[in-house]
Amino acid sequence: MIPLIVALEVLLLYLSLGAVGIAATLLAALALVTMYLMANRGGANSGLIPLDESEMKWLHEGIVEMSKKAGTKVPAVYLQDDYIPNAYSFGGNIVLSLGLFEVLDEDEILAVAAHELGHIKNGDTKLFPMVTYGRYLMLITTILLMIGGNLAVRIIAPLLYISYEASRISLMKKREFMADDTALRLLPTPMSLKRALEEMKYYEDLRADVKINALPSIEPSIERDQGPKWVSFVETHPSYEERITRITMYITNLNKRLQ
């Protein structure tokens, strides 16, 4: 759906503003790509501590084993000096906050790492920057069309932007579920992911307030509005309850097959 929306936006831009509109869009795209590269190169590892394999042998060996099972390269693992339980991935890297080690046991931490490994295996660390910067580009082109287009264009352009946002939100939620599904297949004890989520949901409000500035491109922070429940449709992450329910169903069906 997203490629179709983008194609329609480009077509509308060309028909309305011609080569000038396309040129302006290309310049905006170049600026966004430059911002992304600078964010990754200048801040990706800022404040992150490389995992000491000798001190956390269990964590390193667990991730190596899961990587082999997933058929992916072993990711670099970093620790973040933050008391709030949090985890995210970028490129071929996994970041775990020190707060995780305060509230989760070893199996649960490996489960969190498995979820992030799922993002890497499924290509989300490449996909998320594209759809995230795509929203900024769509916003820029929508503004150009609102300024230079006729009445019909001024009506269609915002609708395309809204469609892009709805598709982006739906896509990112689905990818979270896919990362969970991948993690469940990698973990020797799938129940550990359920336990980890049950524990981490108590820190959801704190996590929602944290903004990771090192990699704004992949939105490692949770886009969760702290307002009324009716605004939940704008969240890019499914709720912990949704994820826990799906994991419970997976484990139940797995147990039935094994009986």
Beta strands, then each sheet from edge to edge (+ up, - down):
strand 1: 48-50
strand 2: 76-80
strand 3: 87-90
strand 4: 93-97
sheet 1: 1+ 2- 4- 3+
end
